[in-house]
Amino acid sequence: MRGRELHLLGGIVALAALARFATLDQQSFWYDEAVTVGLVRMDFGDMLDRIPDSESTPPLYYVVGWVWGEVFGTGEIGLRSLSALCGTAFVPVAYAVGARAVGVRVGLVAAALAAVNPLLVWYSQEARAYALLVLVGGLSFLFFIRLLTGDPRRRTLVLWAVVSALALATHYFAAFLVAIEAVWLLAAAANRRPVAVAAAALAAVEVAHLPLLLHQRSLNLADFIDDIPLGYRLARTPKQFLVGFDAPGEVISGVAAGLLVVLALWFVWSRGDDRERRAARIGLTVGAALLAGTGLLAVVGVDYFDTRNVLVAWLPLALAVATGLGARHSGRAGLAATVALALLSASTVLFVVTRESLQRDNWRGVADTLGKPHATPRAVVVTPSAAVQPFAVYRPALDPMPDAGVAVREVALVALPVRRRTQSRPEEPPRPEAHRPPVLAGFALVEPPQFEKTFTLLRYVSETPTLLTPADLQGAHIESERPSAVLIEG
């Protein structure tokens, strides 16, 4: 790589780091992240004992996250910085894939697309396993590409096997990527024995995870995925791969990004040379086979198909797109299309940074607004009930109210917006009619109600402590569509 290209790559990586690290603590932990926080704050042995009953993934991310949290803390910046680092490190991996498969120009295009992709930025700012999955899955694909393009060194095969094993230990869906790569390498190898040994070792790793997988599947922790029609999930994945979850004008931007992808593929087939076409075929075949395999599994009844679970398909598909945009004969048109696609992505990242409606639920804001309880305990009715875990990250003194009740002088009713789909844009937070707020006998509504952009908070106080039970408060929540949780603080 010449100095100019090295400087370009350095600038792209710096942009990726800025997009990921600069706003790490802007958003609150959401439900899944709160589960991670609860795990990594345990003793190491207790955490390992708890993972089988609380997660739907293998344990590698939590082991790394526990060590990371011991060093950097378990707040938003401390814990999420692990994902941000993985997401930033993925950018030079994308470059290396493109450069090895085709050349430096394609590598730079792949890196640029990875740096500002809204979906990759989102999961690089989440304390979950997905950014680590993308990184180790990307490394697996890199060494797979190197093996396919004539790297004869045994060390490359060993490295492929090692990072593939790490991918399998990070997320179960990595098995699709690793299996596709292993079959391809076996078919292409002149000497199949070393590849067969590596593939057998990886199969042993997967078999070792099988008891954990079956146990976690029996708990039905991912059944919420079935609530979303499979056809809708299949259709939204390409859009989310290109422009993320949600943004103003997402239909227009999604269509525009899709047209640019079609243009890139047309560049490959109409202007590409044999090497460029081969690289695009590899990327499209691996990515499409991975999506088809996971989709077929869902059709036959083992349905865990969700965009975040198939993130390892992003890099193979991006290789095909980057090859078209960076092909030698794509010229200025390819460069212009690259800039246009990067700007569409970057605009979505900017929208998420600047608009609360596109961000995670604001439980930190609720906790800060609620303030400290008075000398007597405070009852808190939280809607939805599933939000108790992220709320408790910021209000650790919260506990379920005992059935016998507690004497309190204050009751707080909290409601967050309804989300019809996971990570979809929320509706406006529930607002009780001004003339008909919930009525609590013996308590007076503190005026004015706090109607924030991201939540609703109503406070009630009584002159003397009043015994209330969960049954007394179940009907007092702000909206009846979702179940509420009754908690006590203080």
N, C-alpha and C positions, 0 to 999 in steps of 0.2 A: 504494500500500500504506500502510495506517495504521500508527501507531506500535506498536500491540499486535501486529499481524501481523508487523511487522518484527522485533520482539523475539522472537516465537515462532520465526521462521525463523533468527534468529541463534542461538537456543538449540539448534535442531535441527542446524545446521551445527557448532556447538561439540561437540555429542554425537557427531556423525560423526567429527570430528577426534580426539576422545578415543578412540573405538573403534578408530581406525586407527593413530594415532601412539603411543599409550601403551605398546603391547607390540610394537613393531616388531622389537626384537632378542630377543624371548622364544624364538623358534624358530630352528633352524639353517637355512642355505640347503639346499634339496633339489636334486635332480639338474638340473632345468631352470634353476633359478636359478644353479647353479654354472656352467652353460654361459654364461649372461649375464655372470657375474663374469669368466670367462676371456676373453670378448670385450672387455669394456670396460677391462680392464687392459692390452690391447695398445696399440700405437701406432695412431692413428686410421686411417691407410691400411691397416695390416695387418688391422685389424678389418673394414674394408669388404671386403677381399679374402677374408676367412674366412667372412663371413656366408653367401654362397651355398652353401657346403658344410657348414654346421653348423646352419642354421635352416630353418624351414618358413614363415617370414613375411617381409614386406618389411622394409627396414632402418630405418624412421623411429625406432622406439623405441630402437634401439641407438645411433643418432646422438645422440638427446637424452640417453640414459643415459650415453654416454661423456662428454659435456660436464658432465652432472650429477655424475658420479663424480669428475671433475677438481676440482670445487668442494667437494663434500660427502664425498668418499671412497667406497670400494667395499666397506665393511663392511655388515652387515645394516641398520643405521640409515641410513647414507649412501645406499646404493643403493635400498633399499626406500622411502625417504622420497619419491622421485619418484612411485611408485605411490600412496602414501598421500595425497600432495597432489592427484593426479588424482582419486582416489576421493572425497576431501572436496569438491573443486570440482564433482564431478558432482551433489552434493546440491542446490545452488541451481539447477543446470540442470534437474533434475527438477521443482523448484518452478516454474521459469519455464514449462516445458511445460504443467503442470497449470493454472497461472494463466492462460496465454494461451488454452489450449483451452477452459477452463470458467470458472475464477475462483480467487480467493485461497484459499478453503477447500480446493479440490481440489489446488491447488499445495502447500499445507502437508501434506496427507495424502501426496502423492507424495514430498515431501522426507523426511517421517518414515519412510516405508517404505524409502527408499533409504539413509537414515542407518544403520539397524541391520540391513539385510539381510545374513545370514551369508555368502552367496556373494560379494556385493560387498565386504564387509569382508575376506574371505579373499584376494581378488585385489588388494585395496588394500594388502596386506602381502606381496606377492610381486614379486620383481624380474624381472618379465616384461611383455609388451606389453599385457596384458588390461585393466588399469585405464586406460591411455591410450586403448585402443580404446573402452571404455565412455564415456569423456569426450568424445572427438571424435565418436563415433557419436551420443551424446546431443545434442551441439550440432547435428549434421546434422539430427536429428529435430526439434529446437527450431525451427530456421529453416524447415524443411519445414512445421511447424505454423503458423508465422507467415505463410508464403506462402499456405497454404490458408485461413487465417482472415482474409484481406483486407488483408495488409500490401502496399501497392503499390510500395514503394520498391525501386529497382534495387539498392540496397546490400544489402538482405536476400537477394536472389537471389545476389549475389556472395559474401556470407558463407556461404550454404548451399553454394555450389560450392567455396569454399576449405576449409571444415571437412570436407566430404565427400571432397575430395582427400586431406586429411590422414588421414582414416579409411582410405581405400584404401591409403595408404602405411604404415599400421600393421598391418593384418591383411587377408588375402585375402577373408575372409567378410564384410567390410564391403561388398563389392560387391553382396551381396543387398539390404541395406538401401538403399543408394544407388540401385540399379536400380528398386526398388519405389517409392521417393520420386520418382524422375525420371519414371517412367511416369504416376504419379498427377498430378504437376504438369503434365505435358504434356496430360493429358486434361482437367484442370480449368481451364487457363489460357485467358483470353480472347485474349491475344496470345501465341501459342506460340513466336514467334521467339526472344526472349531465353532462354526456358527451353530451347529446342532447342540454342542456342549453349552454354549452361552444361552441358547433358547431353553434348554432343559433346566438350567439353573434358574432362569426367570420363571419358568413354570412352577418350580419348587417354591419360589417366593410367593407366587400367587396362591398355591395350594396351602401354604402356611397361614395365609390370611383368610382362608375359606371359613373356618369355624367362627371367626369374628364377624365376617360378612353375613353369614347365615343367622347368627344371633341378633345382629343389629337389624337385619331385615325383618325378623320376627316381631320386633318392637313397633314396626309401622311408623317410624319417626318421620319418614318422608312421604307419608300418604297425602299431605297437602298438595303435592304435585298433581295428583289425580283430580283435584278440584278444578284444574284448568284443562279444557279440552286438548287432546293430543294434537289435533290438526292446527289449533291456534299456536301451540308451542313450537311445532315444526315450522310453521310459517313465519313466526317472529324471530327465529334464530338468525337467519341471514341479515335481517334488518339490525338486530342487536349487535351482531358481529361488526357491522359497518359503522353505526352511529349511536350505539349504546341503548340505554333503557328508554329515555324520554327526553324531550326537548321541544321548545316551540317550533312549529313547522316541521315536525319529525317525519311526516309523510312525504313532504317535498324533499327534504334532505335525504331521506332513505331512498326515494326513487332516483334522485340525482346521483347518490353514491352507487346505487346499483347499475345505473347507466355507465358510470365511469369504470366499473368492474367489467361490464360487457365490452367496453371499448378496449380495456387492457387485454382481455382474452382475444379479441379480434386482432390486436397488434401482434400477439404471439403467433397466431395461425397464419396471418397474412404477410407479416414482415420478419418473423423470427427465423433464426437459423436452427440447425438440428439440435445444438446444445440447449438453446433457449426453449425450444418446443419440448425437449425431453424433461427439462426441469419443471416446466408447467404441467406436463402430464403426471410427473411424480407427485407434485403438490396436490393437484386436483384428485388424483386417484386415492392418495392416502386420506385427504380430508373428506372426500365424498364417501369412501368406504367406512370411515369412522362414524360419520353421521348416519349412514344407511344402517350400519350394524346396531347402533344404539336405538335408532328409530324402529327397526324390525323387532328388537327385544321388547320395546314398549308395546308394539302391536300384538305380540303374542302373550302379553300379560305381565311382563316384568318391566313396569313403566317407571323409570326414573329420568326420563328425557327432560332436560332443562338446559337452557343456554349455558349456565355456569358449569354444569357437569360435562359439557363437551368442549370446554375451552381449549383443550389440547388440539382440536382441529383448526384453531385459528392460524397457527403458523404455517402448516402445509398449504392451506388455502391462500394465505397471504403471499407465499412464495410464487404461486401461479400468477397472482395479480401483479406483484412487484416485477416479475419477469416480463410481463407485457409492457408495463409502464417504463421499465428500464432497459428494454431491448435496444440493441445497437441502432436499429433502423426506425425506432419509434420517434426519435428526434425531439424537436421542440413540442410536438403534440403530446408525447409521453411525459415530458417534463411538466407541461401545463396541466395535464390530467392528474399528475402526482400532487402538484400544488393545490389543485381544486379539491381533491379527496382529503388531503391533510387539513385544509382550511375548514371543510365540513366537519371533520372530527374535532379539530381544535375549538370550533365555535360551540359544539355541544359541551365540551369540557368547561368552557368559560360560562355557559349558561348554568351548569350545575353549581359552579362556584358562586355565582351571583344571585341565584334564585332559590329561596328556601323550599318552594314547592317541588323542586326536583331532587331534594336531599332526603336523607334518612330522617326518621321520626326524632323530634327534638326533646328527648327526655332530660337532657341536661338543662335545657331552658325551663322545663316544668319544675325540676328540682330547685333551680335557683330562684324562680318566682315564688315557689311555695315557702321558702324561708324556714327558719327554725321553729319547732313547735313551742307552745307555751309550757308552763310548768306541769300542766296536766297532759295526758296523752291526747293525740289527735287521730281521728279516724280519717282514712283516705279511701275513697271509692274510685277505682281506676278502670277506665274503659279504653281499649279492650283488656280482658283479663290476661291475655298472653303477654301483655306489656309489662307485667310485674317484674320479670327478670331484668330487662334493661333499666327500668326505673330504680330497682334496688341497687344497681351499680352506683348510682348517684345519691341514693338515700338508703344506706346500708342498715339503718335502724328499723326499716319496715319489716313487719311480720304479719302473717295472716291473723285476723281478729279471731279470738277464741269464740266457740259457739255460745259460751255463757255470757259474752259481752264484756264491755269495758266502759267505765264512766269517763266521758270526754266532755270538753268544753268547746271543741272545734271539730267541724267536719269539712273536709275538702273533697269536692267532686272534680275529677280530672278526666278529660276525654281527648283523644287524639284522632286525627282524620281517618276515614275509612279508605282502605286500599283494596280495590277489586282484584288486583293481581299482585303477586310478589314483586316488589321493587317498582311498581307502577306509580304514576303520579297520583298523589292523594287528592281526595275531594276536600272541600272546605271542612275544617273541624266542626263537629256537631255544635249547634247553637240552640239553646232552649229559647222558646218564645219569650220575649221580654216580659210579657204580662203573666206568663205561666211557668216560672222556674220551679224545679222540684221543691216540694214542701216537706220540711222536717219539723215535727211538733216540738215546740220548746226552743227552737233555734231560729235566729234571724239571719237573713241573707245579708252579707257584707257587700255594700255597694261601692263602686260599680263592679259588675262581673268582669273578669279579665278574659277578654276575647282576643287572644293573640293570633298571629298568622298561622301558627303551627299547632295550637292547642287551645282548649277552653278550660278555665279554672274558675270554679265557684266556691266561695267560702261561706260557712255558716258558723255562728257562735251562739253560745247560751250563757246566761249570767252565772249559772252554777253547773258543776259537773252533772251530766245526765247519763244514765246507763243505757247503752245502745248495743244491740246484738247484730251479727251479720244479717239476720232475717229482717231486722228493722231497716237496714240500709240497702238491701238488694234492689228494692224498688225505687231508690232515690237517684239512680244514675242519670246522666244527662240525656242519653239516647238508648232506646230499647232494642235496637237491631242486633247489638253484640252483647255477649255476657260481660259482666264486670267482676272485679275482685275487690273484696273488702279487707283493708289492711289497717294496722294500728302502728303508730309511731310515737316513741317517747315513753 
